[in-house]
Amino acid sequence: MRILAAILIVFCVVISCQDNQKQDTTTYYLIRHAEKERGPDVGNDPLLTEKGQERANFWAKYFKDKNLDAVYSTATKRTIATAEPTAKEFDLMVKTYDADKMYNASFKEETAGKTVLIVGHSNTTPEFVNAIISEKRYPEIDDSEFGTVYKVILKNGKSTVEQETINSWDNP
């Protein structure tokens, strides 16, 4: 009986350590919204173009194997429309964040140990990456660029960033 109890205790300790390791790693994927409508009649909060809607659907395929726990977006129509297909893929709701208060204590706590997609804008997306890593390393994204993905991993107090640009979405 003592052997069984000892095995059970060891098993519980191992499982607990594995859970703590997962919680020690936070992964953020950050993208800019997809192609938006342009012109004098679209106003300050334009919708996505047809190409933008195709890209939003591509992102859902791209992130399908990333095991996302949450999807965040600014409160604009174009960012929400970019985030929605991916959120739907994971049966998640799109949560909004304030780009002026990004990566605050509340956000850090809410996302700790999770894998998160964050959809922003050409200026806020690299600013968000810079805030996470506490460096001013990444400049604004060019206004014509919609395929940049930043992957930021926080583990044991250290950060790593991978940056990728995807301009063709035939084969995610």
N, C-alpha and C positions, 0 to 999 in steps of 0.2 A: 504494500500500500504506500509506503514511503517513497519508493521508486516512482510510482505513478504520480504522486504529488510533486516530486522533484521535476519530473518531465513536464508536467503541466506548468509549473512556475517558469522553467526555462523557455517553454513555448511562448508564454505570455510576455516575457521580457523581450524575446526576439521580435515578436509582432509589434510591441510598443516601440522598439528601436527603429523598425522599418517605417512606422507611421511618423516618428519624429524626423527621420531623414527626408520623407516626402514634404513635411511641413517646413523644413529648412530650405527647400528649393522653391523659388517662385519664378515663373516664366511668363514674360509679357511679349506678346506679338503686337506690334504697332504698325498700322497702315494709314494711308491717307484715303479719304473718300474717293470713289470712282468718278469717272467723267461726268461733269455737271453741264446743265444747259447754260448757254451764254447769250448775251444780247441785252438790249435796252429794256425789253419787256419782261425779263425773268425776275426782277426784284432782287432783294438781299438774301433770299433763301431758296435758291433754285433747286429743281428736281434733278435726277440723273437723266442723262441721255439714254438712248437705246444701247449704245456701246457701254455706258456706265452700268446699266442693268446687267448686261452680259458679264462685265467684270465682277460685279457683286456676286453673281451666281458662280463665277470661277472661284472667288475667294472661299465660298462654301465648300467647294470640292478640294481646294488647296488645304484648308484647315481640317478637313474631315478626319484625318488620322492624328490630330494634335491633342485630342482629349481635353478640349476646353471646358473650364469650369464656369466661366463668366464672359460676357461680351459687353463692352462699354462703348459709348458713342457720345459725341457732343449732341446737343439738342436740335441740330439742323436737319432738314429733310434729306439732304444728300448723304450725310454721315449715317443717319438711321437707316436709310434705304440700302446703303452699302453693307451695314452690319446685319440686317434682318435675315438674309438667306443663310448666313453662317449660324446665327442664333437659332434659327428654325432647325437646322441640321442637328443641333445638340439639344433641342427641346428647351431652350433657354429664352428668357426675356432680355431684350436690350436694355441695359441700365444706362442712364445718362450721367455725365459728369460735367462739371464746370471747368472749361479750359483755363480760366483765370485762377483756379484753385487746384490745379492738377497735382497729383502725387503728394497729397497732404497726409497727415497722420491717420485720418479716418480711412482713406483709400488704401494706404499701406496695410493697415490692420485687416481690412475687409478682403484684401487679395493675397495676403500672406499664405504661402504654401500652395498656391493655386496656379493654374495655367489660364491666362487671360488674353483676350483679344481687345485691343483699344483702337477705335477708329476716330481719326481726327482730320486735321487740315494740313496744308503744305507748310504752315509755320508751327502749328501746335504739336504735330507728331514728332518732329525732331526735338522740339523744346521738351516734350514729355520724356523722350529718351535721355536727354541731357539731365533732366531733373532726377530721373531714377539713378543714373550713374554718378551724379554729383560732379559732372564735368560739362564744359561747353565745347563739345567735340563735333556735334552734327549741325550743319547749317540748314536753312530752310530748303524744302524740296522745290525744285523748279516747277513753275505753274503748269507745264505741259507733261509732267511726270506723275503717273498714277499707279505704278507697279512696284514701288519700293516697300519692302518688308524689313522691319527691324525685329530681331529676336533678342530680348534682354533676359539673361538668366542671373538671378541672385541666389548665391549659395554660400553659406558660411561667411557672410559679411562681404563677399567679393562679387563683382559683376563682370559679366562678359557680354559682348554685343556682336551679333552677326547681322550683316546687312546684305540684302539680296534685291535685285531688280528683275522683275518678271514683266516683260512687255508682250509676250505671246502666251495665250492661255489655252492652246489647243490640247495639251496633255499635262494636266496638273500633276 
